[in-house]
Amino acid sequence: MSAPVALNRENGMQVEGSVAFVTGGNRGFGLAMAEELRARKASKVYVGVRDPEAFDHPGITAVDLDVTSPTSVAAAARQCDDVTLLVNNAGTGSAHPKGTLDPDLISSAERVFDVNVYGVIRTTQALAPVILDNGGGAIVNVVSDEAWYALPVLAPYSMSKAAVWNFTNALRTDLRPRGVDVLSLHVGFMDTDLSRDLDVPKADPGEVAATTLDRLEQGAEEVLADEKSRRVKRTLSTDDGYYLHPDG
Ligand SMILES: NC(=O)c1ccc[n+]([C@@H]2O[C@H](COP(=O)([O-])OP(=O)(O)OC[C@H]3O[C@@H](n4cnc5c(N)ncnc54)[C@H](OP(=O)(O)O)[C@@H]3O)[C@@H](O)[C@H]2O)c1
């Protein structure tokens, strides 16, 4: 059990003194988030990773976690019974140069959903009770601006982000009255392995992590971390919605 952080809030949850758990925290945005949490004096930072032996970052504790395995998720939740802040970050994608008529689309979507949607639900269902037992806290779901538009080449990924955005909205409504803030992070491309092959402008993961934690501490329920995600959301209700012509 940790200190009841929810009772000490001024606006949103304060990171200092929290006990954080970041799924997929061994590289990319998850690692940037774990480092930012350390820098802001979280009292403990766990990263849930598939290969804990390979992880060696001072001040960050690696925990065995595969978000597609209920057994693994349950074991991590038992081990980390002091968590007050969960960051559901682990994610994957698939490329479909043949577009939406690719015969592999369904099997690929099943693999992507198992991580990006069901992985988030599994981890949340295991760790939200821990956060509640510890007096409340927060859950940050790493979504994407692709919750609000889709590219044929990335269709299963976009579908998964729309689904996890929707789950996040249900989760917020469910847990907010019980002292758990739920926040969705939307951002365009970030400079990580996931977007390595894409020649597009990319945000710095460390800056996105800092913006996210600023917004969490301000009590926000959604982070639009870059101009593209703000534009995509802003035009959802306009006649020239970005989602209607994302190819320009
Ligand atoms: N990069 C972007 O442009 C961008 C934009 C918007 C949102 N996002 C989102 O940001 C999040 C992080 O992505 P990233 O860009 O940092 O990608 P990344 O560099 O490819 O990292 C993905 C992370 O997820 C982990 N992971 C994948 N499957 C897992 C599983 N079954 N169990 C546990 N961990 C698993 C990976 O672990 P391993 O090292 O073991 O593979 C890795 O740590 C994702 O949710 C992604 O959708 C990314």
The ligand as an SDF file (V2000), in Angstrom:
LIG
                    3D

 48 52  0  0  0  0  0  0  0  0999 V2000
    5.5790    6.3650  -32.5580 N   0  0  0  0  0  0  0  0  0  0  0  0
    4.5030    7.0110  -32.9400 C   0  0  0  0  0  0  0  0  0  0  0  0
    4.4930    7.6710  -33.9890 O   0  0  0  0  0  0  0  0  0  0  0  0
    3.2610    6.9770  -32.0760 C   0  0  0  0  0  0  0  0  0  0  0  0
    2.2680    7.9530  -32.2780 C   0  0  0  0  0  0  0  0  0  0  0  0
    1.1140    7.9320  -31.4970 C   0  0  0  0  0  0  0  0  0  0  0  0
    0.9700    6.9570  -30.5320 C   0  0  0  0  0  0  0  0  0  0  0  0
    1.9450    6.0160  -30.3530 N   0  0  0  0  0  0  0  0  0  0  0  0
    1.7380    4.9980  -29.3390 C   0  0  0  0  0  0  0  0  0  0  0  0
    2.7680    5.0990  -28.3700 O   0  0  0  0  0  0  0  0  0  0  0  0
    2.9110    3.8360  -27.7180 C   0  0  0  0  0  0  0  0  0  0  0  0
    4.3810    3.4650  -27.6710 C   0  0  0  0  0  0  0  0  0  0  0  0
    4.8220    3.2670  -28.9900 O   0  0  0  0  0  0  0  0  0  0  0  0
    6.3060    3.6200  -29.4630 P   0  0  0  0  0  0  0  0  0  0  0  0
    6.1840    4.6140  -30.5230 O   0  0  0  0  0  0  0  0  0  0  0  0
    7.1820    3.8800  -28.3010 O   0  0  0  0  0  0  0  0  0  0  0  0
    6.6590    2.2180  -30.1430 O   0  0  0  0  0  0  0  0  0  0  0  0
    7.9200    1.2590  -29.9870 P   0  0  0  0  0  0  0  0  0  0  0  0
    9.1730    2.0430  -29.9140 O   0  0  0  0  0  0  0  0  0  0  0  0
    7.7340    0.2630  -31.0910 O   0  0  0  0  0  0  0  0  0  0  0  0
    7.6820    0.5650  -28.5570 O   0  0  0  0  0  0  0  0  0  0  0  0
    6.6180   -0.3060  -28.3430 C   0  0  0  0  0  0  0  0  0  0  0  0
    6.7210   -0.8280  -26.9240 C   0  0  0  0  0  0  0  0  0  0  0  0
    5.5990   -1.6800  -26.6640 O   0  0  0  0  0  0  0  0  0  0  0  0
    6.1010   -2.9050  -26.1540 C   0  0  0  0  0  0  0  0  0  0  0  0
    5.2130   -4.0280  -26.4180 N   0  0  0  0  0  0  0  0  0  0  0  0
    4.7160   -4.4430  -27.6120 C   0  0  0  0  0  0  0  0  0  0  0  0
    3.9710   -5.5470  -27.4480 N   0  0  0  0  0  0  0  0  0  0  0  0
    3.9840   -5.8310  -26.1220 C   0  0  0  0  0  0  0  0  0  0  0  0
    3.4250   -6.8520  -25.3170 C   0  0  0  0  0  0  0  0  0  0  0  0
    2.6810   -7.8330  -25.8610 N   0  0  0  0  0  0  0  0  0  0  0  0
    3.6280   -6.8240  -23.9820 N   0  0  0  0  0  0  0  0  0  0  0  0
    4.3890   -5.8570  -23.4220 C   0  0  0  0  0  0  0  0  0  0  0  0
    4.9850   -4.8740  -24.1290 N   0  0  0  0  0  0  0  0  0  0  0  0
    4.7760   -4.8740  -25.4540 C   0  0  0  0  0  0  0  0  0  0  0  0
    7.4400   -3.0860  -26.8280 C   0  0  0  0  0  0  0  0  0  0  0  0
    8.2040   -4.0570  -26.1550 O   0  0  0  0  0  0  0  0  0  0  0  0
    9.3640   -4.9280  -26.9050 P   0  0  0  0  0  0  0  0  0  0  0  0
   10.6160   -4.0860  -26.8580 O   0  0  0  0  0  0  0  0  0  0  0  0
    9.4430   -6.1830  -26.0990 O   0  0  0  0  0  0  0  0  0  0  0  0
    8.8980   -5.1740  -28.3200 O   0  0  0  0  0  0  0  0  0  0  0  0
    7.9850   -1.6560  -26.7080 C   0  0  0  0  0  0  0  0  0  0  0  0
    8.4780   -1.4240  -25.4110 O   0  0  0  0  0  0  0  0  0  0  0  0
    2.0460    2.8440  -28.4930 C   0  0  0  0  0  0  0  0  0  0  0  0
    0.8060    2.6390  -27.8320 O   0  0  0  0  0  0  0  0  0  0  0  0
    1.8230    3.5590  -29.8190 C   0  0  0  0  0  0  0  0  0  0  0  0
    0.6470    3.1370  -30.4740 O   0  0  0  0  0  0  0  0  0  0  0  0
    3.0770    6.0090  -31.0900 C   0  0  0  0  0  0  0  0  0  0  0  0
  1  2  1  0
  2  3  2  0
  2  4  1  0
  4  5  1  0
  4 48  2  0
  5  6  2  0
  6  7  1  0
  7  8  2  0
  8  9  1  0
  8 48  1  0
  9 10  1  0
  9 46  1  0
 10 11  1  0
 11 12  1  0
 11 44  1  0
 12 13  1  0
 13 14  1  0
 14 15  2  0
 14 16  1  0
 14 17  1  0
 17 18  1  0
 18 19  2  0
 18 20  1  0
 18 21  1  0
 21 22  1  0
 22 23  1  0
 23 24  1  0
 23 42  1  0
 24 25  1  0
 25 26  1  0
 25 36  1  0
 26 27  1  0
 26 35  1  0
 27 28  2  0
 28 29  1  0
 29 30  1  0
 29 35  2  0
 30 31  1  0
 30 32  2  0
 32 33  1  0
 33 34  2  0
 34 35  1  0
 36 37  1  0
 36 42  1  0
 37 38  1  0
 38 39  2  0
 38 40  1  0
 38 41  1  0
 42 43  1  0
 44 45  1  0
 44 46  1  0
 46 47  1  0
M  CHG  2   8   1  16  -1
M  END
$$$$
